[in-house]
């Protein structure tokens, strides 16, 4: 007759604290957990990445529009200061750029302000990573490179 | 050991492993300076304005450029647009899909980028096709208007091999 599971556990617990058999069981179990976790992660990421033509699996990108008073063409630093003040932003931008004489772009981490200087129309583009999914996709697409390349091969 | 305690410990171990993996990837994302692709081999940067002034003279040459990242491919992170040292100019740094993936967070940061200058003469039809592809990657395909694309044009881009985002 088979030994009850609780008795088996009790017997294992009362044995020597270290043995090859115990190590093998622990490794088998923990590597199994890792394999299952990675299989689930790759499965979820696979579905997300397969539909890249329909949606962005890594970022939530949104655009909103606002209007400020027009800004007269001036030196770049002066226009940046004026735009920051009129947009009531509390910090200076990380950097700024003018793709053409009428447009000023202000870069703030996850947000970019596109200011049409003559009209004062502003497009605020927000790019926020999709938490967890973004990280899963990074692992799936082997973005860390180096050692992860071999883990991903397995 | 009580089975419920064992189960809890297993769950804690699994959660710790998952957190470690997420932390590993997150740590690479928040690093101050990050290298992409092959290591940079050139020391001196070429002004982008020099390349754009006479593209034919630079065609096929390996160069290192430095500038502000003003745009990143939204779909796959497979190209970035780098601001020139001269006003209103920029250069696209294109990499093969999967070789390097630039994060959207790179916008507004400075990059040192190394690659080979590629110059192509595009007919109007080719220019429209390229602009359509860029609009698709930007997520602006719905508002894409082929009539606004001029051509024929000379397309200049850097075929990317390595980059350091600072």
Interface residues (C-beta under 8 A of the other chain):
Chain A: X6 X9 X13 X29 X30 X33 X34 X37 X52 X56 X58 X59 X61 X93 X94 X95 X97 X98 X99 X100 X101 X105 X107 X108 X109 X110 X112 X127 X129 X132 X135 X138 X139 X141 X142 X143 X144 X148
Chain B: X1 X3 X6 X10 X13 X14 X17 X18 X21 X22 X24 X25 X26 X28 X29 X68 X70 X74 X75 X76 X77 X83 X87 X88 X90 X98 X101 X103 X104 X105 X107 X108 X109 X110 X139
